[in-house]
Amino acid sequence: MILFAHLVLGQVRQSIWLDTVQVVDRVQPTLTVGLGTWQTDSSLLQLTNLRSLADALPTVLPVSVRNYGNGMLSTLSVRGTGPSHSTVNWNGLPLSSPMLGQQDLALIPGIAFNRLSLQTGSYNTVVGADAVSGVLALQTTPSWTPGLRGAVMADVGSFGRYAGQVTLRYGSRSGRWSGQTGSYGLTLANNFPYQNLSRFGKPIEEQTNAGIRQWAITQSIFGQLTSHSLLALHGWWQSADRYLQPGIGESTTGERQQDESLRLTAQLSGGQSKREWLVQLGFIQDYLRYVSPLAHLDEPSTTRQFVVRAEQTWSLHAQEVTNPGWTIRVGAESIMAMGQIAAYQGQQSQTRADGYALLTGILTPRLTVTGQFRQGWASGFSPPPVPALGATYRLVDRPGFSLTGRLHLSRTYRMPTLNDRFWRPGGNESLRPESGWSQEGGFTLERTPRPNQSLRLLLTAYHTLIHDWILWLPQANAGYWSPRNVQVVRSRGLESQVTYTVKKGAFTWQNGLNLAYTRVNEVAGPAVQDASTLGLQLPYAPVWVINSQHSVTHKAWTIGGQVSYTGAQATQADHGHSLRAFWLVNAQLHHRFTQLPGFTGSLQVNNLTQSIYQTIENKAMPGLNGRLQLAYAFH
């Protein structure tokens, strides 16, 4: 579902133009009643400069990122569930591959967005299937300042790293049009030293066959066509060529993966008085080529997705103080996904259509409630109806201090992927969607005891039960694996986010602490495969994920650091082997050259404690490493 977030313009030169504009916002407050949203400020977003989300995300949000090596396939895990149980959304488009149901975070550069937020919890009623555990929302928002502004960045780093980035922003003098252009390039030899735990004496060796090259270009254009309508066009092309990092102790195989993606979307929105509307068209094409010289394999695959979405919103404002207003939203969307891969024995497709409705009302100045409903249809099976109820109640509302309680109940579901249904041999076209219920509640505290101090605390407890969990299992006497609906999985835990900012004289201190405690395991059900694994934490689901961010700014200098902890995680369902817990410590030094207006320099050092760690078994990660960055901003 799409909602319009209002961004107030500065003084426009012609009064006939809108004084507000509408842009796509997947985590707008009306949609998230009863849920907690994890947001990052501009200072934390700077960590994404010349970095992928796979590198930056674990330092700013309490999520687990599974890396198949440094710069290799990296997937998101929220609340202990699998990568296919949460989605990545870019300007209203779902980026998850229809083949695998997941998105490679290593292929998302910082130029693709200027706003990032994580909505944890069941979000199926808002974005449809697969948002069982959360949505990572990436947005490009307009800037209407007239003229040309931009920045040029370059860095050099450890292990043969060279990267560059250019971003441009421009706006017309009339205030009717604005645009943003970005380009990004990276080359990385990736020949870092690591400790070979598989050999006697655990010698230090150099990683080989892991080189990376990446390029990306983004373009956004915003235009006010009339006094009541806005056009937003977004495009993103990228390409990557990676030699796949072999496992620890494995010989170099020369395996290689080439990726190329094109994402396009057009959004036309508008409204007046108490009505708003939006129409969106989207197209996504992902190309992947896997090459294995030893196995004599050269396997290309292509997927395409076509997205159509339309919405209408009405605002109903009553006169009574106790009932100040209601919002009604109805909409429909359709997503057609097609996959062309040799293992499918031809092209396969899957079409999904959804209708949805939302009713949000402010019952009293303290109490806000929402009711949401989505019904989908998909080729090959029938998604369940998905209702949701949410409420927020402002327990304390005083100047400088507020405390809000939150409750949310929702049904969840996840659709089988194209691989689940059509892979040959093994695909199972009779699979049912995963389905379950999710409940959560919590508190949000905001305090500003003085104008130069601010404190925000987000605390959430949740419980999710998922039936018909899809699991690939070996088929007896067949020699291949096949997916089946076999497990009942329960996920429950606690999440907390604390941010504190204080300004004193020429100093500004910013601090943040994120914590996630997760218990996720299989529970007794009609299709239990192995009773000995009941109650055990699922593989690759750490119980604890903690990270903190700290920075102090004084005039032209900023010193910052991040500390993160990832708990031990099993690699097998019976806990026969586990990856040990690890800490990571990163630090940055940033300086603005006052004698050279526009120039800044940064030094970043990662893994200061030389932690030896893995997030996927036998995939080495680098020790101490650094980057030196130089940037020039102009306007």
N, C-alpha and C positions, 0 to 999 in steps of 0.2 A: 504494500500500500504506500502511496505517496502522500505526503502532506506538505503544505506550503508554510515556510518559515518567513516571517516578516523581518526584513532588514531595512532600517530607516536610512533614507538617503540624506546626504548633506543638503545644503541649499542648492536647489536646481534653478537653472536660469529661466526656464519657462514653466509657468504655473500649471499649464495644461497637462504636464506629465505627472505620472503617479509619484506620490511622496513615499510610497512603499513599493517593494518589488517582491515577487514570489519565486522561491527556489526550492528544489527538492530537498527534503529533510526527513531521513528515515527514523530519527530518534527525537522528533519534535515532542514537547511536553504533553500535548493532547493524546498522542498515541501511547505514551509510556506511563500513564496513570497507574500507580501501584508498583511500578518497576523502578529500579535504580540504574542510572546511567553513569558510566565511567567516561570522563572527559579529560582531554589533555589541553594544556594551555600552550600559548605560542612559544614559550621557552622550551618546553619539552618537544614540541614539533621541530625545533631546530636540530634535534638529534637525528631526524630523518634526512637531513641534508646529505646528499651523496651516500646514502645508506638505503638498504632495502628494509621492508617491514620485518623481515626475518631477523635482522640485526637489532632493530630499534625497539620492537614491540615488547620483548621480555623485560626491558629496562624501565618501561613506563606503565605497564598493565600487568595484573596478576594472572597471566595465562601461561600455558605451557606450549612451547614451539618445538616441534620434532624436526631436527635437522639431520638429513642423510649425508652429512659432511658440510664443510665450510663453503657456503654459497650454493649448496646443492638443494634438492627438493626440501622445502620447509613447510610444514603444515601446522594449523592452529588447533589446539585442543582447549575447550572451555568446559569447566565443571567436570573434568575427568572423562568426558565422552570423546568419541572419535572425531577426526577432522571433517567428516561428512555430516556431523550434527550441528555445525555452526556455519554461517555463510559470510562471505565478504561481498559487500554491496558498494558499487561505485556509481554515484550520481543516478541511482535508481535502477542500475543494471546488476543482476546477479553474476558474479565472476566465477563461481565454482564450476569446474568442468562437469558437463553432463555425463562424461565417461566414468569419472571417479567420484564425483560429488565433493571435490575439495579444490582449493586454490593454493598454488605455490607462492608463498609469501616472499621467497627470494627473488621473484620476478616483479615485485611491486616497488618502484622507486618513489622517493619523496616528491618528485615533480607531479605525480598523478593526482595530488589532492592538496588542499590547504586547510582542511578540517578533518579531524579524526575523533571518533568516539566508539565505545564498545557498549552495546546493550546486552547485558547478560540476562539469561532467563528465556522462557518460552516466548517466541516472537512470531509464531506461525500465523496468527490472525492478521499480522501486519504485512509480512513479506511472503507468506505462503510456506510451502513445504521446506523442510530441512533446517529451519531456524529453531531447532529443539533446545539448544543451549545458549544461543546468542547470535548477534549480528555485529560484525565489524563494519562500521559505516564510514566510507571515504567520500568526501564532498569537495567540489570546486565551487567556491562562492565568488560572486562578482565584487569588483572594486570600481566605483564610479568616479574616482578622482581623475580629472582631465589630464592629458599629457602622457608621456612615456616614462616608465620606471622599470627598473630591472636589476638583476644581479648576475654576476659571472663568478663561478666558484671552480676551484681545482684543488685536488689533493694528491699527495703521494704517500704511500704507506708500506707497511711490512709485506713481505712475501710477494714482491713484484706488483704492488697495487698502484694503478694510476686511474684517476677518475676526474670527470669534468661535468659541469652542469651550468646551463644558462636558463634564466627565467625572465620573462618580459611581461609587464602589465601595461595596458594602455586604455585610455578612455577619451571619448569625443568631448569637445568643448560644450556641446549642447547637453551632455549628461544622458543621452539616449542610448549610446552604444559603449561597450567595453569589451576587452578581450585579454586573454592570457595565453602565452606560449611558453613551452618548456622543452628542453632537450637534455639528454643524459647519456653518458658513455662511461664504460668501465672495462678495464682489462686487468686481470689478476692471475699471476702465475700460480699462486696457491701452493707454493713449495715449502710449507711450514714444517718445522721439526715436531715430532710427537714421540711419545714413549710407546714402544711396541710391547704391549702386555702379553702377547701370544708367544714371544720368544724367550728363551732362557736368559736370565740376567736383565730382562726388560730394557733392551738398548734403546737409545735415541736414534730415530731414523728420520729421513726426509720424505714428506708426502710427495708422491708423483702422480701423474695422469689426472690432475684436478684443475687444470687451467680453465678460466672463464672469460668470456667476452659478452658484454651486454650493451644494447643501445635502446633508447626510447625517445619518442616525441609525443607531446600532448598539445592540444589546442582547444580553447574554449572561447565562445563568442556569446555575449549577452546583448539583447537589443529590446528596447521598449517600442513595440510596433505601433501601439496606440496608447491613449491615456489609461487604458484598462487591460493591457496584455503585454506579456513578456515572452520573448523567444530565447531559449538557451540551447546552444549546440556544443557538444563535447566530442572530441576525438582523441584516441590514444593508440599509437602503434608502438610495438616493441619487438625486439628480436634478441635471442640469447643463444650462445653456442658454448656448451659445457662438456668437458671430458668428465665422466662420472667417477667420482672419488672411490677407489677400491676400498674394501674393508681392511681393517688392521690385519696384517699377516698375509694378505692376498697379493698375488703377483699382478703387475700391470696388465690389464686386458685391452686397453684402448677403447673401452666403451664410450660412446658419445651421445649426447642428446641435444638436439636443436629445437628451439621453440620460437614461434612467431605468432603474435596476436594482433588483432585489429578490433577495437571497440568504438562504436559510434552510437550516439543517441541524440535525439531532438526532442525538446520539451517545449510545448506551447501552453502557457497558463495565463489566467486572467480572472477578472471578477470585478464586481462593484457592489457597493452597499453590503448586503448580507449574503452574497453568493460568490463562490469561487469555483473554478474548474481547471482541469489539467488534462492534456493529452500527451502521451509519450510514445515514441517509437524507438526501438533499439535493435542493434545488430552486433553480434559477437562472433568472431571467427578465431579459432585456436588451431594452430598447426604444430604437430610434434613429430619429430623424426628420431628414431632410436637406431643406432648403428653399433654392431658388435662384430669386429673383425674376426675374432676367434670362432664365433658361432656362425659366421657368414650370414649375419642378419642385417637387413636394411628395411626397417618397418616404419613407413609414414602413417600418420593418422590425422584426420581433420574433423573438427566439430564446428557446427554453426548453430547459433541460437537467434531467433527472431522474437522480439518482445513488443507487445502492444498493450497499452494501459490507458484507461480513461477514468476520471473521477469528477464528482460533483459534491460540493460542500455548501451547507446552509448554516448560517448562524442565527439562532433564535434568541432574542434578548427580551426578557420579561422586565416589567417595571418594578417588581417587588425586590427589596434588598436581599431577602432570604433566598431568592431564586434569580440570580442575575443573568443567567444565560445557559443555552445549550448549543451544542454543535452536532449536526448530523452529516455524516459522510457516507456516500455509496460509490462503489466503483467496480470495475471488472478489468481483468488482465488475461492475456494469453501468452504462453511461451512455447514455441515449437523448437525442439532440439533435434539435430540430425548428426549422426556419426558415421564416418567412412573409415573403416579400419579392416585389415585383412582378417582378423580374428572374428569379425562379425559376419564374414562370408557375404559381403555386400553392404550397402548402406542401410542403416536402421534409424528410425525416428521415433520420437515420443512427443505428444502434444499435451499440454496442460492448460486448462482454463479455470479461472476462479472468479467468483462473485463475492463481494464483501460489503459489510456495513458496519458503521461505528456510530455510537451515541454517547456523547460525553456531556456531562452537566455539572455545573457548580451549584450544588444544592444549598449550601450556605457559604458565607465567606471563608469558612474553614474546611468544608468538606467538598471534595470533587470525586465523582464516580464516572466509570465508563463501562459500557457493554459493547463487545465486539463479536462479530460472527463472520466466518468465511466458509464457503462451500466450494470444493474443487471437483473437477472432473479430469481424468487422465486416461490416455489410451492404454488399454491393457488391464486396468484395475480401477477401483473406486476409492478415492481418498475419503476419510471420514469427515463429518461436519466438525468444525473447529470453533467452539465458543470461548470467550474469555471475559472475565469480570475483574475490575480493578478499582481501588479506592485509595485516596490519600486524605489524611486528616491533619490539619495543622494544630498540634497539641499546644504549642506555645507560639505566640506571635507578638513579640515586643520589639521596639526599636533596637537594632543591633543584635537580636537573638531570635532564632526561630527553630522549632523542633517539629518535624513532620513524620507521621506514621504512614506506612505503606502496606497494602495487602494486594495480592494478585493470584488469580486462579485461571488456568488455561489448559485446554487440551493441546497435545502436541502430535506431530506426525512427521515422518520422513519417507520420501519416495525411493524405491530402488533406482539405481543408476543404470545407464545403458550397459555398462560392463556386467552388472548384476543380472541383467535380463538376456543379453544377446551374445555374450562372449562364448566362443566355441573352441573346444568343448567346455561344458560346465555351466553356461548361462541358464537361468531358471526364470522363464516367463510367467510362472504361476506364483511368484513371490507376492506377499501382501505388504502394504506399507507398514513401517513401524508406527506404533500408536501408543499414546499414554496420556498422563495427566501431570501437571506441574503446579506446585503451590510455593509461594514465597511471601515473606513479610520482612519489614525492617523499618529503620529510622534514618532520617536525614537531618543533621544538625548543621546550622549555619550561624556563625557568630562573628560580629565585627565590633569588638569592645571599643576600638578607637578607629578613626579614619585610616590610620596607617597599619592596621592589623586585620587579618581575616583568617577564619578557621572554618573548615568544612569537614564533616564526618559522615560517611555513608556506611551503614551496617545492614547486612542482609543475611537471612537464613532461608534455605530453600530445600525442596524435596521434589524429585521427579521419578516417576515410575514408567518405564518404557516396555511395552509388550512387543513380541514378534521381532526382536532385535535380529538383524540380518548378519549372519556369520558364514564365512567361507570355510568349508570342511572337506577333508579328503574323502573321495568316494571309494568304497570298498571294491577292490579288484578292478578298478577302472583306470587308475594311473593319472587322475586329474582331480582338481578341487571344484566344488560347486557351492553356491550360496543357498542358505536355508533360513527360514524363520524359526529360530530355536530358543533364544534366550529371553528371559525377563530380567531387566537391569534396573537397579535403583541407584540414583545419584542424589546425595544430600550433603549439605555442608554450610559453611559460613564464609562471608566475604566482607572485607572492610577496606575503605579508602579514607585516608586522612590527608588533608592538604592544609598547610599553614604558611602564611606570608606576613612578613613584618618589614616596615621601612623605618629606619632611624637615621636621621641625618643623610649622609651620602651613601649609606649602606642599605642594601635590600637583600633580605634572606628569604629563600623559598625552600620549603621542605614538603616532601610527600612520602607517605607510607601506604603500600598496598599489600593486602594479605588475602589468601584464599586457602581454606581448609576443605578438602573434598574427600568424601568416602563414596566410591562407586564400585558396585559389585553385582554379580549375578545372584538372583534369589530363586527360590524353589518355583518351578513352573512345570507345565505338562510335557515340555520337551527338553528337560535338562539332559545334557550330554555326559557330564562328569560331576557327580555329587561332591567329589573331593574339592572342587573349586568354588563351591557355594560359600559366599561370605568373604572371599578373598578379593583384594583390590584388583581391578582390571589391569592388564598390561599397559605400560606407558602412561600411567595416571598417577603422578606424584600426589601424596596426601597433602603436602605443604608446598605452596609457592608464595614467596615473599619478595618484594623489592621496595627499595626506597630511593628517593632522588633528593639531592641537596645542592644548593647553589648560593653563592653570595656575590653580589655585584657592588663594586665601588668605583664610581666614575667610569673610566674606560676599561676596567678589568672585571672579568667574571671567572670565578673558580667554581667548578661543579663536579659532582660525582654521583655514581649510582652503585648500589649494592643489591645483589639479588641472590636468593637461595631457592634451589629446587631440590625437593626431597627425593629420597630413594624411590625407584620405580622398577617394578618387575618387568621382565621381557617375555615371560611365559605365563600362561593362565594358572599353572600349578605353583608358581613362584619358585621354580627350580633354579632360576638365575635372575639377578637383579642388577641394575645400574646404581652405583652409589650416589648419595646426595652430594651436591657441590655448591660452592659459593663463587660468585663472580663479582669483581670489583673493577669499575671503570672510572676514569677521571678525565676532566677537560679543563683547559686553560684558554680563555678567549680574551682578545685584546682589540680594542678599536683605536686605530691610529689617528690621533687628533691632529697631527701635522699633515696627514694625507686623508682628506675628507673622503669618506666612502669606503676606505680600505679597512679590512679586519683580518686578523689571523687567529687560527685555532690550533691547539695541540691536543690530540685525544690519545689516551693510553688505555688499552683494554686488557682485562684479565691480569691485573697488577699482581695478584697473588700466585700466578702461574698454576692455576687449578688444572688438574688433569680430569677431564670430564667427557661424557658422551650423552647425547639425548636419544640416539638410536644405537643399538648394540653394534660394536665393532666399527663404528664410524668416528674417526678421530676428529677432534676439534683443536684449534690452535691455542697455544699458550700466550705469553706476553706479546703484545703487538701494538703498533701505534700508527697514527696518521697525522700528517701536517697539512693544514688547509689554509688557503689564501682566498679571500673573496673581495669583490668590488661591487658596491651597490651604487646606482645612480638614479637621479630623478630630475 
